[in-house]
Amino acid sequence: MTGCDTAATPLLDVSELSLGIGETGRLVVDRVGFQVRAGEIVAVVGESGSGKTLAARAVLGLTPPAIRRRGGRIRIDGRALDDMTARELRALRGGRIGMVFQEPMTSLNPSLTIGRQLEEALALHTGLDAAGRRAAILAMLTRVGLSDPERVLKAWPHEFSGGMRQRIMLASV
């Protein structure tokens, strides 16, 4: 596989990923690997506490401070996560890659309307003006099957069920 062969290069390539507590503590993820290519959907499955969330957070460069990568490689579009600057990682998160957690209330800010939260992400990651962001948000909410996207824009996270909040989060990716 070469860096120029984009058809063969996975969008995400995680190989032999190992995470542990500190430098010498217990391994919490042991040699996990998977690839995601354009158009694919990949599920990471395992029992509770098996390290699924930590592995996914490692892909985003968002592991808790006590967790250290002990081995393995994470590549996004053929580029090693380790080679990216903090600024490049911020641009990547939400702009190119995202994660929808099982409980979206941990991702949605209860003090901001849904519309404000979705607009904030678009303002950070696109060059759209206010009208363009609003149109994009309405299209995103419609895409995930929300029947009244105008109402959703003005609503607060607590006004929705867990499943509806997950759909709102899916609209944002």
N, C-alpha and C positions, 0 to 999 in steps of 0.2 A: 504494500500500500504506500503510495506516495502522497505528499502534501498537495500535489496538483490534481490528483484524481478524486474530484469531489463526489463522483457517483459511488466510489468504493469507500470513501471516508464517512464513518458514522457521524451523526450530529453529536452524539454523546457516546463516549467509550470509557467505561470504568473497568479496570482490570486489576485483579489481585489486591483490592482495597482492604487494608487492615487499619482499624482504629482502636486505640487503647486509652486507658485512663492515665494521664501523664506520660512520662517517658518509659516507665517500667511497670506500671500497674496492669491490671487485668485487661485482656483484649475484649472489646465489646462488638467488634465487627472483624471477622476473620476471612480474608481472601475472597471478597465478594467481587463478582464481575458480571457485567452486562453491557449491551450495546443498544442504541436506539438510532435507527436510520430514518430518513425522511419518509413520512407517511405511516410510520409504525406507532403502535401503542404497546408499551411494555409495562407489565405489572410486577412489582416487587412484593412477593408474598412470603409470609413467615409468621410464626406465632408471636404473641405479644412479648415485647422485650428482646426480640431477636436482633435488633439493630437496624431495622428498615428506615426509620426516621433519621437516625444518625448518618446512615449511608447517603440518604437523599440530601441531608443538610450539608454533607461534605461536598457533594456535587456543586452546591451553591456557595461553598466557602464559608458556611455559617455554622460550623460546629461549636458547641459550648467551649469556653476557655480551658476546661480541664481535659478535653478530649484532644488527643494528638494522632496525626496520621503516622502509622508505623511502617506502612509499606503501600505499594500499589501506585496506580496512575489514574488520573482523571483527565480526559481530553474532551474539549468542546470544539466542534468543527476542526478537529485535528490539532488543536493547540492545547498544550498542557496548562492546566489550571495554575500550577506553580509558576509559570512564566508570566502570568498576568499581574499587572499593578493593581493596587486597591481601586483606583479610578476605573480601570477596565472591568474589574469584577462588579462594581456598582452599576456600570452601564449594561453589563450582561444580565444582571438580576432584574427581572421585570421587563427588560427590553428584548432579550433573546431566549431567556429560560425562566421558568417560574415553577412554583410548587403550590398545590392546593392541599392543605392539611385536612385530616379527617374532621376536626372540629374547627370550622372557619371563624368562630368567635375569637379564637386566638390570633387571627390574622386581620380581622376587621376592627377598626377603632370605634368603640361605642360612642365617642363624642363627636363623630363626623358623620354626615349623611353619606349614603351609598354613592351618590353622584359626586360628591367632593372627593371621596377616596379614589374612585375610578379616574376622575379628572387629574388628580395629583400624579398618578402613575403615567398617564399620557403626557402630561406637561414635562415630566422628567425624561421620557424616552422617545418623544416624537417632536416634530417641528410644527405640529398643528396649532392653529390659533384657537381661541375660545369656542367659536362656532364649529370648527372642525372637530374639536375634542368632544363637544356635546353630540354631534352627529355620530361620531365613532362610538361613543358610550351607548347611545340608543341602539345602534346596530349590534353592538356586543351583547346587550341585554336581550334583544330580540332573538339573536342567534342561539341563545341557550334556552329559549322557550318561555321567557317571562312575558306574560300577556299584557302588562301595562307598564312598559319601561319608563314612561313619564312619571308615574307614581313612585316607582322604585328609586328614581333619581333623588326624590325629595325625602325618602324614608330613612329611618335609622336602622342599624343592624338588628336591634332587639325586636323589631316589628316582623321579623321573618323566622320561619322554622329553620332548623338545622339544614335540611335539604335545600331549601331556597337559598340560604346563605352559601352553601356549596356551589350552587348554580351561579350565584353572583360572582364568587371567586373564580369559577371556570370561565366566566365571561371576560375576566381580566387577563387571562393568559392566551 
